Amino acid sequence: MSSGNHLQWHSASVNKTERELLNGHQGGVIWFTGLSGAGKSTLANALARSLYEHGVRAYVLDGDNVRMGLNRDLGFSEQDRMENIRRIAEVSKLFADAGFIVINAFISPYQTDRAMARHILSEHPYIEIYACCSLAECERRDPKGLYVKARSGQIPHFTGISAPYEEPQAAEMTIMTEIETVSVAVDRIVTELEKRHIM
């Protein structure tokens, strides 16, 4: 018998609506996806700063940071990547329930994994943003020197080189990071949040 048969959900004495009233805005999730070097972390942190200046409670979950803590036991196989995204989605659900706008910056290369995250977070406002950038430009930027290592075989299962990246087919927004400035992109996202009455 699995341990799940002995678990019981406990309701909180302060509900999501009350927490959102205290914050003055809804909780929700912004999920950046794209190749390494596409600009996800840059956009996520610029957005977090903008939201802070608007008085909005937000928190950035970044791929490297999460893998250095919560998900440090995971590798980069397809199965581990799926578990990485599942855990992030569950953590995001807690943040959103607390009334925060959680900003995720993860390669999240597989359509099925992104669909799973969207399903886990289906009770909350959710905006998937594709940070679109050509592989050639990502390799030119190579901020962490990862593409060089991947090309030389030092990093196996590297997205875009030895592992696939499946482009989003139904993202709420696409940001062409080779031609769109960070400030313009952030303004577009904030406008979208306002239009959806999330903030």
Backbone as JSON Lines, residues from 0, in Angstrom:
{"i":0,"aa":"M","n":[0.85,-1.2,0.0],"ca":[0.0,0.0,0.0],"c":[0.89,1.25,0.0]}
{"i":1,"aa":"S","n":[0.61,2.2,-0.9],"ca":[1.44,3.4,-0.98],"c":[1.13,4.34,0.18]}
{"i":2,"aa":"S","n":[2.12,5.16,0.52],"ca":[1.94,6.11,1.62],"c":[0.85,7.12,1.3]}
{"i":3,"aa":"G","n":[0.56,7.34,-0.02],"ca":[-0.47,8.29,-0.41],"c":[-1.84,7.97,0.14]}
{"i":4,"aa":"N","n":[-2.08,6.69,0.42],"ca":[-3.38,6.29,0.97],"c":[-3.59,6.78,2.4]}
{"i":5,"aa":"H","n":[-2.52,7.22,3.05],"ca":[-2.62,7.68,4.43],"c":[-2.58,9.21,4.55]}
{"i":6,"aa":"L","n":[-2.55,9.89,3.4],"ca":[-2.43,11.34,3.41],"c":[-3.8,12.0,3.32]}
{"i":7,"aa":"Q","n":[-3.89,13.17,3.93],"ca":[-5.14,13.94,3.88],"c":[-4.8,15.41,3.7]}
{"i":8,"aa":"W","n":[-5.45,16.04,2.72],"ca":[-5.19,17.47,2.46],"c":[-5.74,18.32,3.6]}
{"i":9,"aa":"H","n":[-4.96,19.25,4.1],"ca":[-5.39,20.15,5.17],"c":[-5.6,21.54,4.59]}
{"i":10,"aa":"S","n":[-6.78,22.08,4.79],"ca":[-7.1,23.41,4.29],"c":[-6.5,24.47,5.2]}
{"i":11,"aa":"A","n":[-6.07,25.59,4.58],"ca":[-5.47,26.69,5.33],"c":[-6.56,27.58,5.93]}
{"i":12,"aa":"S","n":[-6.23,28.21,7.05],"ca":[-7.19,29.11,7.69],"c":[-7.3,30.44,6.95]}
{"i":13,"aa":"V","n":[-6.28,30.79,6.17],"ca":[-6.31,31.98,5.31],"c":[-6.28,31.49,3.87]}
{"i":14,"aa":"N","n":[-7.29,31.87,3.1],"ca":[-7.37,31.31,1.75],"c":[-6.67,32.2,0.7]}
{"i":15,"aa":"K","n":[-6.62,31.7,-0.52],"ca":[-5.92,32.38,-1.61],"c":[-6.51,33.77,-1.87]}
{"i":16,"aa":"T","n":[-7.83,33.87,-1.86],"ca":[-8.48,35.16,-2.11],"c":[-8.08,36.18,-1.07]}
{"i":17,"aa":"E","n":[-8.01,35.76,0.19],"ca":[-7.6,36.68,1.26],"c":[-6.15,37.11,1.1]}
{"i":18,"aa":"R","n":[-5.3,36.19,0.7],"ca":[-3.89,36.54,0.5],"c":[-3.73,37.52,-0.66]}
{"i":19,"aa":"E","n":[-4.52,37.33,-1.72],"ca":[-4.46,38.23,-2.87],"c":[-4.99,39.61,-2.51]}
{"i":20,"aa":"L","n":[-6.01,39.67,-1.68],"ca":[-6.52,40.97,-1.22],"c":[-5.46,41.71,-0.42]}
{"i":21,"aa":"L","n":[-4.73,40.98,0.41],"ca":[-3.66,41.58,1.2],"c":[-2.56,42.12,0.29]}
{"i":22,"aa":"N","n":[-2.23,41.37,-0.76],"ca":[-1.18,41.77,-1.69],"c":[-1.61,42.88,-2.62]}
{"i":23,"aa":"G","n":[-2.9,42.9,-2.96],"ca":[-3.4,43.88,-3.91],"c":[-3.3,43.42,-5.36]}
{"i":24,"aa":"H","n":[-3.03,42.14,-5.56],"ca":[-2.97,41.58,-6.92],"c":[-3.12,40.07,-6.83]}
{"i":25,"aa":"Q","n":[-3.37,39.45,-7.98],"ca":[-3.49,38.0,-8.04],"c":[-2.13,37.33,-7.95]}
{"i":26,"aa":"G","n":[-2.14,36.05,-7.58],"ca":[-0.97,35.22,-7.77],"c":[-1.03,34.62,-9.16]}
{"i":27,"aa":"G","n":[0.11,34.24,-9.69],"ca":[0.12,33.64,-11.01],"c":[1.52,33.2,-11.4]}
{"i":28,"aa":"V","n":[1.65,32.68,-12.6],"ca":[2.92,32.13,-13.07],"c":[3.26,32.66,-14.45]}
{"i":29,"aa":"I","n":[4.49,33.12,-14.59],"ca":[5.04,33.48,-15.89],"c":[6.17,32.48,-16.15]}
{"i":30,"aa":"W","n":[6.07,31.74,-17.24],"ca":[7.02,30.67,-17.51],"c":[7.8,30.97,-18.78]}
{"i":31,"aa":"F","n":[9.07,31.37,-18.62],"ca":[9.94,31.6,-19.76],"c":[10.55,30.28,-20.2]}
{"i":32,"aa":"T","n":[10.5,30.01,-21.48],"ca":[11.15,28.84,-22.06],"c":[11.99,29.29,-23.25]}
{"i":33,"aa":"G","n":[13.07,28.58,-23.51],"ca":[13.93,28.91,-24.63],"c":[15.3,28.27,-24.46]}
{"i":34,"aa":"L","n":[16.1,28.35,-25.48],"ca":[17.44,27.77,-25.45],"c":[18.33,28.44,-24.41]}
{"i":35,"aa":"S","n":[19.37,27.75,-24.0],"ca":[20.38,28.36,-23.15],"c":[20.98,29.55,-23.88]}
{"i":36,"aa":"G","n":[21.02,30.7,-23.21],"ca":[21.55,31.9,-23.84],"c":[20.53,32.73,-24.57]}
{"i":37,"aa":"A","n":[19.26,32.31,-24.56],"ca":[18.22,33.04,-25.28],"c":[17.81,34.33,-24.56]}
{"i":38,"aa":"G","n":[18.13,34.43,-23.28],"ca":[17.78,35.65,-22.54],"c":[16.71,35.46,-21.48]}
{"i":39,"aa":"K","n":[16.4,34.23,-21.13],"ca":[15.32,33.94,-20.16],"c":[15.6,34.57,-18.8]}
{"i":40,"aa":"S","n":[16.78,34.33,-18.25],"ca":[17.12,34.84,-16.92],"c":[17.19,36.37,-16.92]}
{"i":41,"aa":"T","n":[17.74,36.92,-17.99],"ca":[17.81,38.38,-18.1],"c":[16.41,38.99,-18.1]}
{"i":42,"aa":"L","n":[15.51,38.42,-18.89],"ca":[14.13,38.9,-18.93],"c":[13.43,38.7,-17.6]}
{"i":43,"aa":"A","n":[13.62,37.53,-17.0],"ca":[12.95,37.22,-15.74],"c":[13.34,38.21,-14.65]}
{"i":44,"aa":"N","n":[14.62,38.52,-14.55],"ca":[15.08,39.42,-13.5],"c":[14.72,40.87,-13.78]}
{"i":45,"aa":"A","n":[14.72,41.25,-15.04],"ca":[14.27,42.6,-15.39],"c":[12.78,42.76,-15.1]}
{"i":46,"aa":"L","n":[12.01,41.72,-15.38],"ca":[10.58,41.75,-15.08],"c":[10.34,41.82,-13.57]}
{"i":47,"aa":"A","n":[11.1,41.03,-12.82],"ca":[10.95,41.05,-11.35],"c":[11.22,42.44,-10.8]}
{"i":48,"aa":"R","n":[12.23,43.12,-11.33],"ca":[12.53,44.48,-10.88],"c":[11.38,45.43,-11.22]}
{"i":49,"aa":"S","n":[10.85,45.29,-12.43],"ca":[9.72,46.14,-12.84],"c":[8.5,45.91,-11.95]}
{"i":50,"aa":"L","n":[8.2,44.65,-11.67],"ca":[7.05,44.33,-10.82],"c":[7.26,44.87,-9.4]}
{"i":51,"aa":"Y","n":[8.47,44.76,-8.9],"ca":[8.79,45.32,-7.57],"c":[8.49,46.82,-7.55]}
{"i":52,"aa":"E","n":[8.89,47.51,-8.61],"ca":[8.66,48.95,-8.69],"c":[7.18,49.29,-8.82]}
{"i":53,"aa":"H","n":[6.38,48.3,-9.28],"ca":[4.93,48.47,-9.34],"c":[4.26,48.02,-8.05]}
{"i":54,"aa":"G","n":[5.02,47.61,-7.06],"ca":[4.46,47.16,-5.79],"c":[3.88,45.75,-5.85]}
{"i":55,"aa":"V","n":[4.37,44.95,-6.8],"ca":[3.85,43.59,-6.98],"c":[4.83,42.59,-6.35]}
{"i":56,"aa":"R","n":[4.29,41.64,-5.59],"ca":[5.12,40.61,-4.97],"c":[5.42,39.53,-6.02]}
{"i":57,"aa":"A","n":[6.7,39.39,-6.33],"ca":[7.11,38.41,-7.35],"c":[8.38,37.72,-6.88]}
{"i":58,"aa":"Y","n":[8.62,36.53,-7.44],"ca":[9.83,35.78,-7.1],"c":[10.29,35.02,-8.33]}
{"i":59,"aa":"V","n":[11.61,35.08,-8.58],"ca":[12.19,34.39,-9.75],"c":[12.71,33.02,-9.34]}
{"i":60,"aa":"L","n":[12.27,32.0,-10.06],"ca":[12.86,30.67,-9.95],"c":[13.7,30.46,-11.2]}
{"i":61,"aa":"D","n":[15.01,30.31,-11.02],"ca":[15.92,30.19,-12.15],"c":[16.47,28.78,-12.23]}
{"i":62,"aa":"G","n":[16.68,28.3,-13.44],"ca":[17.09,26.92,-13.67],"c":[18.33,26.51,-12.88]}
{"i":63,"aa":"D","n":[19.41,27.28,-12.99],"ca":[20.65,26.93,-12.3],"c":[20.45,26.95,-10.78]}
{"i":64,"aa":"N","n":[19.77,27.97,-10.28],"ca":[19.57,28.1,-8.84],"c":[18.8,26.91,-8.27]}
{"i":65,"aa":"V","n":[17.75,26.51,-8.97],"ca":[16.93,25.39,-8.48],"c":[17.74,24.09,-8.52]}
{"i":66,"aa":"R","n":[18.55,23.92,-9.56],"ca":[19.37,22.7,-9.66],"c":[20.5,22.67,-8.64]}
{"i":67,"aa":"M","n":[20.83,23.8,-8.04],"ca":[21.85,23.84,-6.99],"c":[21.27,23.53,-5.62]}
{"i":68,"aa":"G","n":[19.94,23.45,-5.54],"ca":[19.29,23.19,-4.27],"c":[18.26,22.09,-4.36]}
{"i":69,"aa":"L","n":[17.01,22.48,-4.55],"ca":[15.89,21.54,-4.58],"c":[16.12,20.36,-5.52]}
{"i":70,"aa":"N","n":[16.67,20.62,-6.7],"ca":[16.79,19.57,-7.72],"c":[18.24,19.15,-7.96]}
{"i":71,"aa":"R","n":[19.07,19.26,-6.95],"ca":[20.49,18.92,-7.13],"c":[20.71,17.42,-7.34]}
{"i":72,"aa":"D","n":[19.69,16.61,-7.05],"ca":[19.82,15.16,-7.25],"c":[19.49,14.75,-8.69]}
{"i":73,"aa":"L","n":[19.09,15.69,-9.54],"ca":[18.66,15.36,-10.89],"c":[19.75,15.63,-11.92]}
{"i":74,"aa":"G","n":[19.8,14.78,-12.94],"ca":[20.71,14.98,-14.06],"c":[19.97,15.62,-15.22]}
{"i":75,"aa":"F","n":[20.38,15.29,-16.45],"ca":[19.81,15.92,-17.63],"c":[19.24,14.91,-18.62]}
{"i":76,"aa":"S","n":[18.96,13.7,-18.14],"ca":[18.25,12.74,-18.98],"c":[16.84,13.25,-19.21]}
{"i":77,"aa":"E","n":[16.16,12.68,-20.19],"ca":[14.77,13.11,-20.47],"c":[13.89,12.91,-19.24]}
{"i":78,"aa":"Q","n":[14.09,11.81,-18.51],"ca":[13.28,11.53,-17.32],"c":[13.59,12.55,-16.22]}
{"i":79,"aa":"D","n":[14.86,12.86,-16.02],"ca":[15.24,13.83,-14.99],"c":[14.76,15.24,-15.34]}
{"i":80,"aa":"R","n":[14.8,15.56,-16.63],"ca":[14.29,16.87,-17.05],"c":[12.79,16.98,-16.75]}
{"i":81,"aa":"M","n":[12.06,15.9,-16.98],"ca":[10.63,15.91,-16.69],"c":[10.38,16.1,-15.2]}
{"i":82,"aa":"E","n":[11.14,15.39,-14.37],"ca":[10.98,15.52,-12.92],"c":[11.39,16.92,-12.45]}
{"i":83,"aa":"N","n":[12.4,17.49,-13.09],"ca":[12.81,18.86,-12.79],"c":[11.65,19.83,-12.99]}
{"i":84,"aa":"I","n":[10.98,19.71,-14.13],"ca":[9.85,20.6,-14.45],"c":[8.67,20.32,-13.53]}
{"i":85,"aa":"R","n":[8.41,19.06,-13.22],"ca":[7.29,18.73,-12.32],"c":[7.48,19.39,-10.95]}
{"i":86,"aa":"R","n":[8.67,19.26,-10.4],"ca":[8.93,19.86,-9.09],"c":[8.81,21.37,-9.13]}
{"i":87,"aa":"I","n":[9.35,21.97,-10.18],"ca":[9.26,23.43,-10.32],"c":[7.8,23.87,-10.4]}
{"i":88,"aa":"A","n":[7.0,23.13,-11.15],"ca":[5.58,23.46,-11.26],"c":[4.89,23.37,-9.9]}
{"i":89,"aa":"E","n":[5.22,22.35,-9.13],"ca":[4.6,22.2,-7.8],"c":[5.02,23.33,-6.86]}
{"i":90,"aa":"V","n":[6.3,23.73,-6.91],"ca":[6.76,24.85,-6.1],"c":[6.08,26.14,-6.56]}
{"i":91,"aa":"S","n":[5.96,26.3,-7.87],"ca":[5.29,27.48,-8.42],"c":[3.84,27.56,-7.96]}
{"i":92,"aa":"K","n":[3.21,26.41,-7.87],"ca":[1.83,26.36,-7.41],"c":[1.71,26.9,-5.99]}
{"i":93,"aa":"L","n":[2.68,26.57,-5.14],"ca":[2.67,27.08,-3.77],"c":[2.86,28.59,-3.74]}
{"i":94,"aa":"F","n":[3.8,29.09,-4.55],"ca":[4.03,30.53,-4.63],"c":[2.78,31.25,-5.11]}
{"i":95,"aa":"A","n":[2.17,30.74,-6.17],"ca":[0.98,31.37,-6.73],"c":[-0.17,31.35,-5.73]}
{"i":96,"aa":"D","n":[-0.29,30.25,-5.0],"ca":[-1.34,30.14,-3.99],"c":[-1.1,31.14,-2.85]}
{"i":97,"aa":"A","n":[0.17,31.45,-2.61],"ca":[0.51,32.44,-1.58],"c":[0.27,33.87,-2.07]}
{"i":98,"aa":"G","n":[-0.1,34.02,-3.35],"ca":[-0.41,35.34,-3.89],"c":[0.75,36.0,-4.61]}
{"i":99,"aa":"F","n":[1.83,35.28,-4.83],"ca":[2.97,35.82,-5.56],"c":[2.81,35.59,-7.07]}
{"i":100,"aa":"I","n":[3.44,36.44,-7.85],"ca":[3.65,36.14,-9.26],"c":[5.03,35.49,-9.33]}
{"i":101,"aa":"V","n":[5.06,34.22,-9.67],"ca":[6.32,33.5,-9.76],"c":[6.79,33.53,-11.21]}
{"i":102,"aa":"I","n":[8.05,33.89,-11.39],"ca":[8.63,34.05,-12.72],"c":[9.65,32.94,-12.92]}
{"i":103,"aa":"N","n":[9.34,32.02,-13.81],"ca":[10.19,30.86,-14.04],"c":[11.06,31.06,-15.28]}
{"i":104,"aa":"A","n":[12.34,30.74,-15.16],"ca":[13.26,30.82,-16.29],"c":[13.95,29.47,-16.44]}
{"i":105,"aa":"F","n":[13.37,28.62,-17.28],"ca":[13.86,27.26,-17.47],"c":[13.84,26.91,-18.95]}
{"i":106,"aa":"I","n":[14.85,26.21,-19.41],"ca":[14.86,25.79,-20.81],"c":[13.58,25.03,-21.13]}
{"i":107,"aa":"S","n":[13.19,24.11,-20.23],"ca":[11.97,23.3,-20.39],"c":[11.75,22.92,-21.86]}
{"i":108,"aa":"P","n":[12.6,22.05,-22.4],"ca":[12.65,21.84,-23.85],"c":[11.52,21.02,-24.46]}
{"i":109,"aa":"Y","n":[10.78,20.26,-23.62],"ca":[9.8,19.32,-24.19],"c":[8.37,19.83,-24.06]}
{"i":110,"aa":"Q","n":[7.61,19.7,-25.16],"ca":[6.2,20.11,-25.15],"c":[5.42,19.41,-24.05]}
{"i":111,"aa":"T","n":[5.65,18.11,-23.88],"ca":[4.88,17.34,-22.89],"c":[5.14,17.85,-21.49]}
{"i":112,"aa":"D","n":[6.38,18.23,-21.2],"ca":[6.71,18.74,-19.86],"c":[6.07,20.1,-19.62]}
{"i":113,"aa":"R","n":[6.08,20.95,-20.64],"ca":[5.43,22.26,-20.49],"c":[3.92,22.1,-20.33]}
{"i":114,"aa":"A","n":[3.35,21.14,-21.03],"ca":[1.92,20.87,-20.89],"c":[1.62,20.35,-19.49]}
{"i":115,"aa":"M","n":[2.5,19.52,-18.95],"ca":[2.33,19.03,-17.59],"c":[2.36,20.19,-16.59]}
{"i":116,"aa":"A","n":[3.3,21.09,-16.76],"ca":[3.38,22.25,-15.87],"c":[2.13,23.09,-15.95]}
{"i":117,"aa":"R","n":[1.65,23.32,-17.17],"ca":[0.43,24.1,-17.35],"c":[-0.75,23.42,-16.64]}
{"i":118,"aa":"H","n":[-0.82,22.1,-16.73],"ca":[-1.9,21.36,-16.07],"c":[-1.8,21.48,-14.55]}
{"i":119,"aa":"I","n":[-0.62,21.31,-14.0],"ca":[-0.42,21.43,-12.55],"c":[-0.84,22.81,-12.07]}
{"i":120,"aa":"L","n":[-0.6,23.82,-12.91],"ca":[-0.86,25.21,-12.52],"c":[-2.19,25.74,-13.08]}
{"i":121,"aa":"S","n":[-3.08,24.83,-13.45],"ca":[-4.31,25.22,-14.15],"c":[-5.25,26.07,-13.31]}
{"i":122,"aa":"E","n":[-5.09,26.08,-11.99],"ca":[-5.97,26.89,-11.13],"c":[-5.49,28.33,-11.01]}
{"i":123,"aa":"H","n":[-4.38,28.64,-11.62],"ca":[-3.79,29.98,-11.48],"c":[-3.57,30.62,-12.85]}
{"i":124,"aa":"P","n":[-3.57,31.96,-12.91],"ca":[-3.2,32.62,-14.16],"c":[-1.82,32.15,-14.61]}
{"i":125,"aa":"Y","n":[-1.68,31.88,-15.89],"ca":[-0.47,31.27,-16.4],"c":[-0.14,31.87,-17.76]}
{"i":126,"aa":"I","n":[1.09,32.37,-17.9],"ca":[1.52,32.94,-19.16],"c":[2.84,32.28,-19.55]}
{"i":127,"aa":"E","n":[2.81,31.53,-20.65],"ca":[4.05,30.94,-21.17],"c":[4.65,31.92,-22.16]}
{"i":128,"aa":"I","n":[5.94,32.21,-21.99],"ca":[6.63,33.15,-22.86],"c":[7.82,32.45,-23.5]}
{"i":129,"aa":"Y","n":[7.83,32.44,-24.81],"ca":[8.91,31.83,-25.56],"c":[9.98,32.89,-25.84]}
{"i":130,"aa":"A","n":[11.14,32.74,-25.21],"ca":[12.28,33.6,-25.5],"c":[12.95,33.02,-26.75]}
{"i":131,"aa":"C","n":[12.58,33.56,-27.88],"ca":[12.98,33.0,-29.17],"c":[14.3,33.62,-29.63]}
{"i":132,"aa":"C","n":[15.27,32.75,-29.86],"ca":[16.58,33.22,-30.31],"c":[17.22,32.1,-31.12]}
{"i":133,"aa":"S","n":[17.86,32.43,-32.21],"ca":[18.46,31.4,-33.05],"c":[19.59,30.69,-32.3]}
{"i":134,"aa":"L","n":[19.79,29.43,-32.66],"ca":[20.88,28.67,-32.06],"c":[22.22,29.36,-32.31]}
{"i":135,"aa":"A","n":[22.38,29.9,-33.51],"ca":[23.65,30.57,-33.85],"c":[23.92,31.75,-32.92]}
{"i":136,"aa":"E","n":[22.88,32.53,-32.62],"ca":[23.05,33.67,-31.73],"c":[23.29,33.22,-30.3]}
{"i":137,"aa":"C","n":[22.58,32.18,-29.86],"ca":[22.81,31.65,-28.51],"c":[24.25,31.16,-28.36]}
{"i":138,"aa":"E","n":[24.75,30.5,-29.41],"ca":[26.14,30.04,-29.38],"c":[27.11,31.22,-29.4]}
{"i":139,"aa":"R","n":[26.77,32.26,-30.12],"ca":[27.65,33.44,-30.15],"c":[27.72,34.09,-28.78]}
{"i":140,"aa":"R","n":[26.55,34.17,-28.1],"ca":[26.52,34.75,-26.75],"c":[27.23,33.84,-25.76]}
{"i":141,"aa":"D","n":[26.8,32.59,-25.72],"ca":[27.35,31.54,-24.85],"c":[27.85,32.11,-23.52]}
{"i":142,"aa":"P","n":[26.96,32.7,-22.71],"ca":[27.39,33.42,-21.5],"c":[28.11,32.55,-20.47]}
{"i":143,"aa":"K","n":[27.83,31.24,-20.49],"ca":[28.47,30.36,-19.51],"c":[29.47,29.39,-20.14]}
{"i":144,"aa":"G","n":[29.72,29.57,-21.42],"ca":[30.67,28.7,-22.11],"c":[30.18,27.28,-22.3]}
{"i":145,"aa":"L","n":[28.87,27.09,-22.26],"ca":[28.31,25.74,-22.31],"c":[28.28,25.16,-23.72]}
{"i":146,"aa":"Y","n":[28.04,26.0,-24.7],"ca":[27.97,25.49,-26.08],"c":[29.34,24.97,-26.53]}
{"i":147,"aa":"V","n":[30.37,25.68,-26.14],"ca":[31.72,25.22,-26.5],"c":[31.97,23.84,-25.91]}
{"i":148,"aa":"K","n":[31.6,23.67,-24.65],"ca":[31.78,22.37,-24.0],"c":[30.9,21.3,-24.63]}
{"i":149,"aa":"A","n":[29.67,21.68,-24.98],"ca":[28.76,20.71,-25.59],"c":[29.28,20.27,-26.96]}
{"i":150,"aa":"R","n":[29.78,21.22,-27.74],"ca":[30.3,20.89,-29.07],"c":[31.52,19.96,-28.99]}
{"i":151,"aa":"S","n":[32.27,20.07,-27.88],"ca":[33.47,19.23,-27.73],"c":[33.15,17.92,-27.03]}
{"i":152,"aa":"G","n":[31.86,17.71,-26.69],"ca":[31.46,16.45,-26.07],"c":[31.61,16.4,-24.57]}
{"i":153,"aa":"Q","n":[31.96,17.54,-23.96],"ca":[32.14,17.57,-22.5],"c":[30.81,17.57,-21.76]}
{"i":154,"aa":"I","n":[29.75,18.05,-22.41],"ca":[28.42,18.07,-21.79],"c":[27.48,17.23,-22.65]}
{"i":155,"aa":"P","n":[27.08,16.07,-22.16],"ca":[26.11,15.27,-22.92],"c":[24.69,15.8,-22.72]}
{"i":156,"aa":"H","n":[23.77,15.42,-23.6],"ca":[22.36,15.78,-23.48],"c":[22.17,17.3,-23.38]}
{"i":157,"aa":"F","n":[22.89,18.06,-24.19],"ca":[22.79,19.52,-24.11],"c":[21.77,20.0,-25.13]}
{"i":158,"aa":"T","n":[20.78,20.73,-24.65],"ca":[19.67,21.18,-25.49],"c":[20.15,22.03,-26.66]}
{"i":159,"aa":"G","n":[19.7,21.66,-27.84],"ca":[20.06,22.39,-29.06],"c":[21.24,21.79,-29.78]}
{"i":160,"aa":"I","n":[22.05,20.99,-29.06],"ca":[23.23,20.37,-29.66],"c":[23.05,18.85,-29.71]}
{"i":161,"aa":"S","n":[22.97,18.23,-28.55],"ca":[22.84,16.77,-28.5],"c":[21.51,16.32,-27.88]}
{"i":162,"aa":"A","n":[20.64,17.27,-27.61],"ca":[19.29,16.98,-27.12],"c":[18.34,18.0,-27.77]}
{"i":163,"aa":"P","n":[17.1,17.6,-28.02],"ca":[16.2,18.49,-28.78],"c":[15.61,19.63,-27.95]}
{"i":164,"aa":"Y","n":[15.24,20.69,-28.65],"ca":[14.36,21.72,-28.08],"c":[13.13,21.8,-28.96]}
{"i":165,"aa":"E","n":[11.97,21.55,-28.37],"ca":[10.7,21.59,-29.11],"c":[10.07,22.96,-28.93]}
{"i":166,"aa":"E","n":[10.02,23.73,-29.98],"ca":[9.5,25.09,-29.9],"c":[8.04,25.08,-29.47]}
{"i":167,"aa":"P","n":[7.65,26.03,-28.62],"ca":[6.24,26.12,-28.2],"c":[5.32,26.38,-29.39]}
{"i":168,"aa":"Q","n":[4.17,25.74,-29.37],"ca":[3.18,25.91,-30.43],"c":[2.04,26.83,-30.0]}
{"i":169,"aa":"A","n":[1.91,27.04,-28.69],"ca":[0.77,27.83,-28.2],"c":[1.15,28.73,-27.04]}
{"i":170,"aa":"A","n":[2.36,29.28,-27.08],"ca":[2.78,30.22,-26.03],"c":[1.92,31.47,-26.07]}
{"i":171,"aa":"E","n":[1.63,32.02,-24.88],"ca":[0.85,33.25,-24.83],"c":[1.61,34.44,-25.43]}
{"i":172,"aa":"M","n":[2.93,34.41,-25.3],"ca":[3.75,35.49,-25.85],"c":[5.03,34.91,-26.42]}
{"i":173,"aa":"T","n":[5.56,35.56,-27.46],"ca":[6.88,35.24,-28.0],"c":[7.69,36.52,-28.0]}
{"i":174,"aa":"I","n":[8.9,36.44,-27.47],"ca":[9.8,37.59,-27.47],"c":[11.02,37.24,-28.32]}
{"i":175,"aa":"M","n":[11.22,37.99,-29.37],"ca":[12.36,37.77,-30.27],"c":[13.56,38.5,-29.66]}
{"i":176,"aa":"T","n":[14.36,37.76,-28.88],"ca":[15.38,38.42,-28.08],"c":[16.58,38.92,-28.89]}
{"i":177,"aa":"E","n":[16.65,38.54,-30.15],"ca":[17.73,39.08,-31.0],"c":[17.42,40.5,-31.46]}
{"i":178,"aa":"I","n":[16.14,40.86,-31.48],"ca":[15.77,42.17,-32.04],"c":[14.99,43.04,-31.06]}
{"i":179,"aa":"E","n":[14.43,42.45,-30.02],"ca":[13.6,43.21,-29.07],"c":[14.41,43.52,-27.82]}
{"i":180,"aa":"T","n":[14.43,44.78,-27.41],"ca":[15.19,45.14,-26.22],"c":[14.51,44.59,-24.96]}
{"i":181,"aa":"V","n":[15.28,44.45,-23.91],"ca":[14.74,43.94,-22.64],"c":[13.66,44.87,-22.12]}
{"i":182,"aa":"S","n":[13.89,46.17,-22.17],"ca":[12.91,47.11,-21.62],"c":[11.59,47.07,-22.37]}
{"i":183,"aa":"V","n":[11.65,46.96,-23.69],"ca":[10.43,46.88,-24.49],"c":[9.69,45.57,-24.18]}
{"i":184,"aa":"A","n":[10.43,44.48,-24.07],"ca":[9.82,43.19,-23.77],"c":[9.15,43.2,-22.41]}
{"i":185,"aa":"V","n":[9.82,43.76,-21.41],"ca":[9.25,43.82,-20.05],"c":[7.98,44.67,-20.06]}
{"i":186,"aa":"D","n":[8.0,45.79,-20.76],"ca":[6.8,46.63,-20.85],"c":[5.65,45.85,-21.48]}
{"i":187,"aa":"R","n":[5.94,45.05,-22.48],"ca":[4.89,44.23,-23.11],"c":[4.31,43.22,-22.14]}
{"i":188,"aa":"I","n":[5.16,42.61,-21.33],"ca":[4.69,41.61,-20.36],"c":[3.84,42.29,-19.29]}
{"i":189,"aa":"V","n":[4.29,43.41,-18.79],"ca":[3.52,44.14,-17.77],"c":[2.16,44.54,-18.32]}
{"i":190,"aa":"T","n":[2.12,45.0,-19.56],"ca":[0.84,45.35,-20.2],"c":[-0.07,44.13,-20.27]}
{"i":191,"aa":"E","n":[0.49,42.97,-20.58],"ca":[-0.3,41.73,-20.64],"c":[-0.85,41.37,-19.27]}
{"i":192,"aa":"L","n":[-0.04,41.53,-18.23],"ca":[-0.5,41.26,-16.86],"c":[-1.64,42.19,-16.47]}
{"i":193,"aa":"E","n":[-1.52,43.44,-16.85],"ca":[-2.58,44.41,-16.56],"c":[-3.84,44.09,-17.33]}
{"i":194,"aa":"K","n":[-3.68,43.69,-18.59],"ca":[-4.83,43.37,-19.44],"c":[-5.59,42.17,-18.87]}
{"i":195,"aa":"R","n":[-4.85,41.24,-18.28],"ca":[-5.47,40.05,-17.69],"c":[-5.92,40.27,-16.24]}
{"i":196,"aa":"H","n":[-5.73,41.5,-15.76],"ca":[-6.14,41.88,-14.39],"c":[-5.42,41.02,-13.34]}
{"i":197,"aa":"I","n":[-4.18,40.64,-13.66],"ca":[-3.37,39.9,-12.68],"c":[-2.72,40.89,-11.73]}
{"i":198,"aa":"M","n":[-2.43,42.09,-12.23],"ca":[-1.87,43.16,-11.4],"c":[-2.6,44.47,-11.67]}
